[in-house]
């Protein structure tokens, strides 16, 4: 028939389209909702834990940097103070070894040490001892000359060791002022190289305490200065 509609049906089952409509039961919907909520909660928990861990790592890194800066500042302060003391002692030892301490030289040394005490920050006193430990000259003018320090550890060290380098001793109580001080000393040699005495500079412990107290350290932090042998300064 012409002009009609021609329909062709394919009976091949492999080409059929099947549409299946399913509905979730209330029980299945509840389980799916609970699972979704659990997944969201787990994700939020993991994100919170990660964020807390990152924050902890950042705080630890910041703390390490802060501690490192404090240590470097304290170390630099100690080195600068000891270096200034050593430079002063080096000059005194050179003068004593060349010119001695007799007569007018003793008065000159006294004036020089008194001036050094003003110019060099962090020093409490300067002293010259002879080979027997007697006080020959000091930065306190003419008030102290009769005391003896041959029993001090730093004096014994220099007497028994020819090493001319600087020696930093453990804390002692100053026999002149009663302050707790750190002794910094050098050996004085006679012309033949034998022991002729000790040049001593004392650094007050309070000087370092005042500096450390200005450091930004909380109640749980501790800063201390110690010798290589563990003695606390």
BADO-153576 format. One record per residue (C-alpha): x, y, z. Coordinates in steps of 0.2 Angstrom, whole numbers. Each point is the difference from the previous one (the first is absolute). Example, Ala and Ser with C-alpha at 12.3 -4.5 7.8 and 13.67 -1.06 7.14 Angstrom:
<atoms>
px:py:pz
62:-22:39
6:17:-3
</atoms>
This chain:
<atoms>
px:py:pz
0:0:0
7:17:-5
0:15:12
-2:-11:16
11:-2:15
12:-14:0
5:-7:17
14:-13:2
2:-9:16
17:-8:5
-3:-16:10
18:-1:5
0:-1:19
19:7:0
-6:16:-6
-15:3:11
1:14:13
-5:-4:17
-5:13:13
0:-5:18
-7:11:13
4:-3:18
-5:8:16
11:0:16
-10:-6:15
0:11:16
12:-12:8
12:1:-14
-2:19:-1
4:1:18
16:-10:-2
6:10:-14
-3:16:9
9:-7:15
14:-5:-11
1:17:-8
0:9:17
14:-12:6
10:4:-15
-2:18:2
5:-1:19
15:-11:-4
6:13:-13
-2:14:12
9:-9:14
14:-4:-12
1:18:-6
0:6:18
14:-12:5
10:5:-15
-2:18:4
5:-3:19
15:-9:-5
5:13:-12
-2:13:13
10:-10:12
14:-2:-12
0:19:-4
0:4:19
15:-12:2
9:7:-14
-3:18:7
6:-6:17
16:-7:-7
4:16:-9
-4:10:16
11:-12:10
14:1:-13
0:19:0
0:1:19
15:-12:1
9:9:-13
-3:17:9
6:-7:17
15:-8:-8
5:16:-9
-2:10:16
11:-12:10
13:-1:-14
0:19:-2
2:3:19
14:-13:2
9:7:-16
0:17:8
7:-7:16
13:-9:-9
6:15:-10
2:10:16
9:-14:8
12:-3:-15
5:19:1
3:-1:19
10:-16:-2
11:8:-13
3:16:10
4:-10:16
12:-12:-9
9:14:-9
0:14:14
-3:-10:16
-10:6:15
13:9:10
0:19:5
-10:12:-11
-5:-15:-12
-12:-6:14
-9:17:1
-1:0:-19
-8:-17:0
-12:5:14
-6:15:-10
-1:-10:-16
-10:-14:7
-12:13:8
-2:8:-17
-3:-17:-8
-13:-4:12
-10:15:-6
3:-3:-18
-3:-18:-1
-18:-5:3
-4:-15:10
16:0:11
-1:0:19
19:1:4
17:-1:-7
15:-7:11
18:-5:-2
8:-13:12
18:-5:2
7:-17:0
-5:-3:18
-18:6:-3
2:17:8
-10:14:-6
12:12:-9
-12:12:-9
-19:1:-3
-13:11:-7
-6:5:17
13:13:2
11:0:16
-13:-9:12
5:-18:-2
17:-7:-1
3:-12:14
-11:-15:-5
6:-16:-7
-8:-11:-13
12:-15:-2
-14:-12:5
-11:5:-14
-3:-13:-14
5:12:-14
16:5:9
5:-19:3
-5:-3:-19
12:13:-7
14:-4:13
0:-18:-5
-4:2:-19
12:10:-12
-15:3:-12
-1:19:-3
-18:0:-7
-15:6:9
-8:-10:14
-18:1:6
-3:-7:17
-15:-5:10
-10:13:10
8:6:16
-4:13:13
10:16:-2
11:3:15
-1:19:-3
-18:3:-3
-9:-16:5
-8:-2:-17
-2:-16:-9
12:1:-15
7:-10:-15
19:1:0
9:3:-16
19:-1:0
16:-1:-8
17:-6:5
15:12:2
17:-6:-4
17:6:6
14:3:-13
6:-18:1
-18:-7:-3
-3:-4:18
-16:4:10
0:18:5
-19:2:5
-17:2:-7
-11:14:-8
-18:-2:5
-16:8:-6
-16:-4:9
-17:0:-8
-15:2:11
-13:-14:-1
-14:13:2
6:7:-17
-5:-15:-9
-16:-3:10
-6:18:-4
3:-4:-19
-8:-17:1
-15:7:9
-4:11:-15
-2:-15:-11
-17:-5:-6
-1:-17:10
-16:-7:7
-2:-7:18
5:-18:-7
16:6:-8
17:1:7
16:9:-6
16:-4:9
19:3:-3
12:-14:3
18:-5:-2
5:-15:-11
2:-10:15
-18:3:5
3:12:14
-15:13:0
5:18:-2
</atoms>
